[in-house]
Amino acid sequence: MPFLRKDTQILGESGLAPSKWESTQFPEEPLRAVQSEVFEVADKSRTLRHVLATLQDLGFVVDEVEGEMGIVSATKLDGYVMRLTVTVRPRGDKHMVVRASGEFNNQAVSDAEPYAIFLMH
């Protein structure tokens, strides 16, 4: 089953210059749409494990996990500070919605590209 792509080139090493991550401003609703992806999996715990593994593969340090609430917070320090908060919530009986929200050097990431890459499956 396809899931979150575990590719170390995502979020920093693939030519996605961090300065580009702040370049495009989106209204709230369209930005929320690019921050989210629906996966065909019914198990929230399994989905959270995939999110944790993906973040760690990308060089993030997991700061906090609230499994009951479906929230994971992680930080990446690589000459810059990148923080991601990922939420996992059920949609119906057979799907999970994964939503990533990021900050780059204490400013919200409003460029669609890093979210799209992170959520590719």
N, C-alpha and C positions, 0 to 999 in steps of 0.2 A: 504494500500500500504506500503510495507517495505521502511524504510528510515534509517537515521542515528540512530544507537543504542544508547539509552539513559541509560547507565549503569554506575553507579558511580564507578564501579570497573575498568573502563578503565583509562589508563594513570596514574597509581601510586598506587592504593590500591589493585591490584589483584595479586601481586607478580611480576609485571613487574618492576624490580628494575631499577631506573633511570640510574644507571651506565651502565646497559645493553643496553640502548638506543643508545649508541655511539659505540657499539662493532663491528658492521659489516659495512664495507665500500662497497658501491655500486657505480658502474659507474653511470654517470648522467642519462642516459636513463632508465635503469632498476629501479633506485630509483624513477624517475618520475612516472613510471608505478604503483609502490606500494603506491605512495602518492595520487593517483587519483581513483575515482570511478564514474561510470555513473549511474544516477538514472532516472527512467522512470517517469518524472514529467516535465511539460512544464512551470510551473510558477516559475520564478526566485525569486520573492518576497517571495513566500511560502518556497522555498528552503532556502533562507537566514534566514527566521524565525526559521526553523528547525536547521540550523547551530548554530544560537545564543542560542537557548534553549539547545542544546546538550552541547555546550561549558560551559554554566552556570551550567548545571547539573553536569558537571565534575569538577566544582570548579574553573573554569577560570573566570577572570574578563575581560569583554569586554572593550578593549582600544579604538577601533575605528571601525566604520562601514561606508563603502562607498557603499551605496546601488546601485547607478547607475553603478559603476564599478564592483560590485559583490565581494567586498573584506571585510573580517572581520579579525581584529587583536585582540588577547586576550593573557593574561598573567596569569600564575598560580604560586603562591609563596607558597611553602610547604617544607621549608628547602632546597629548590633549586629554580631556576628560569626556568620555561618552557614557551616559547612563541610559539604561533601558529598563522600562517596567513592562512586563508582559502579563496580560491577563488571559485566563482560559475559562470559558463558560460554556455550558451546554446550549445547544439550539436543537430543540426537539429531542427525540430518543436516539438518534444515530449520528449526530454531528457535534463538533466542538468549534467555537469561534475563538481564534487566537488573535489578540490585538496587542501590538507593540507601540509604545510611546517613548520617544527618545529625547534626550537633552545632550547637546554638544557644547562644552564649555559654558554650562549654566544657561543656555538658550534653547528653547524648544526646537527640535528638528522639524522643519516644515517642508522639506523637499521630499517628494514621493519616492525617489529612487532607492534610498537605503531601506525603506519599508518594503518596497516591492521585492527587492533582492532577498531580504531576510525571510519573507513569507513565501518565497517560491517553493513549489513542490513538484 
